[in-house]
C-alpha cells in the first residue's frame, strides 16, 4: 500500500493543529457554497415568496407578543391557566379597539380631512413667504456676494419636487400591494399571536432538540440573550413613543398649535426611529407653525427642545436603560445602511436587528478565541 509523502503528512498536521487556519478554510467553504447557491437562486424563489408573505404578520405578532407575554406570565404565576388569561386579554384588547374606533378615529379623521383641505392654502402661504424672503435686501446682497442665481435654484427645486410627485404616482401600484399585505397581516395577527402566547415557551426547547447535545447549552445562552435584547427594545421603545406623543400633545395644546393631536400622533409613531424620527416628525409641525406666525415657530422650537431634553435625559435612560450598549454613531450608521438596503422596514428594524447580530457575532468571536488559542497571553520570559 502506497504511503503518503512526509510533506503531505506535515501539511495535514499543520492544518488540523492550527485551528485558526481550519476556521479560515471553513469560512472559504461556506463562501463557495453561498456562491453556488447564488448561481441557482431561482430554486429558492418559492421560499422567498413564502418568507415575504409571512414575514410581516410574524413581525407584528412578535411585537405584540413581547408586550403581552409579561401580563400572561403574571396571571399564570397567580394560578390562572394560561389559555384563560390569553382569552381575557383578547377580550380587553377588543374592547379597547372598539372604544378607539368609535371615539378617537372619527376625531383624527376630521383633523386629517381638515389638514388636507387647508393644504393648498398652506402651500400658497409658504410660496408667499419664500417670495418675500427671496425679494429681501439681505438675500439680494447674499446672492451678489456668493454669486448664486436664486431663479435657477428655484427651478431646480421645482423640478426635483415634480420628479418626487411623479414617482409617488408611479408607485401607487406598490402602495396598493403594501396595503393588501398589511390587511392580510392584521387578519392573521390574532391567530399567530394566540399560539405564540400559548406555546411560545416551547419554541426554544423544540429548536434545541435538533442541535447536537454539546451545542445546546451555548445555543440556549445565545437565544436567551437575543430574546432579552429584542424584548427590552420593543417594550421600552413603545413606552418611550407613548410618552413622547403625550408630551408633544400637551406642548402643542399649550402653545395653541393647530392639529395638535394629529401632529403628536405623528411624533409618537416616528419616534420608533432613533435620531432620524424627531427630524421627520418636526417637519409638518414646522410648516404649520411657519404659516401661522414667526412667534409660533419660536414657541414650537421651545416645546420641541424641552420634549427632546426630557426624553433624552429622563425617559429613555429610565425605560430603555443601557441594555443595548450601542454607541449613538453606530446607531446612525446602522439606520442609514439598513434604510438604503431595505427601505422603511430596514429603518424600523435596524436597531433590534443590529442588537441580535451583535449577540451572535460576540459569541462567535468568543468561540473563535477559545478554539484558535490566538488570544492567550504568553508569560514573560
C-alpha positions, 0 to 999 in steps of 0.5 A: 500500500502506497504511503503518503509523502512526509510533506503531505503528512506535515501539511495535514498536521499543520492544518488540523493543529492550527485551528485558526487556519481550519476556521479560515478554510471553513469560512472559504467553504461556506463562501463557495457554497453561498456562491453556488447557491447564488448561481441557482437562486431561482430554486429558492424563489418559492421560499422567498415568496413564502418568507415575504408573505409571512414575514410581516404578520410574524413581525407584528405578532412578535411585537405584540407578543413581547408586550403581552407575554409579561401580563400572561406570565403574571396571571399564570404565576397567580394560578390562572391557566394560561389559555384563560388569561390569553382569552381575557386579554383578547377580550380587553384588547377588543374592547379597547379597539372598539372604544378607539374606533368609535371615539378617537378615529372619527376625531383624527379623521376630521383633523386629517380631512381638515389638514388636507383641505387647508393644504393648498392654502398652506402651500400658497402661504409658504410660496408667499413667504419664500417670495418675500424672503427671496425679494429681501435686501439681505438675500439680494446682497447674499446672492451678489456676494456668493454669486448664486442665481436664486431663479435657477435654484428655484427651478431646480427645486421645482423640478426635483419636487415634480420628479418626487410627485411623479414617482409617488404616482408611479408607485401607487401600484406598490402602495396598493400591494403594501396595503393588501399585505398589511390587511392580510397581516392584521387578519392573521395577527390574532391567530399567530399571536394566540399560539405564540402566547400559548406555546411560545415557551416551547419554541426554544426547547423544540429548536434545541432538540435538533442541535447536537447535545454539546451545542445546546447549552451555548445555543440556549445562552445565545437565544436567551440573550437575543430574546432579552435584547429584542424584548427590552427594545420593543417594550421600552421603545413603545413606552418611550413613543407613548410618552413622547406623543403625550408630551408633544400633545400637551406642548402643542395644546399649550402653545395653541398649535393647530392639529395638535393631536394629529401632529403628536400622533405623528411624533409618537409613531416616528419616534420608533426611529432613533435620531432620524424620527424627531427630524421627520416628525418636526417637519409638518409641525414646522410648516404649520407653525411657519404659516401661522406666525414667526412667534409660533415657530419660536414657541414650537422650537421651545416645546420641541427642545424641552420634549427632546431634553426630557426624553433624552435625559429622563425617559429613555435612560429610565425605560430603555436603560443601557441594555443595548450598549450601542454607541449613538454613531453606530446607531446612525450608521446602522439606520442609514445602511439598513434604510438604503438596503431595505427601505422603511422596514430596514429603518424600523428594524435596524436597531433590534436587528443590529442588537441580535447580530451583535449577540451572535457575532460576540459569541462567535468571536468568543468561540473563535478565541477559545478554539484558535488559542490566538488570544492567550497571553504568553508569560514573560520570559 
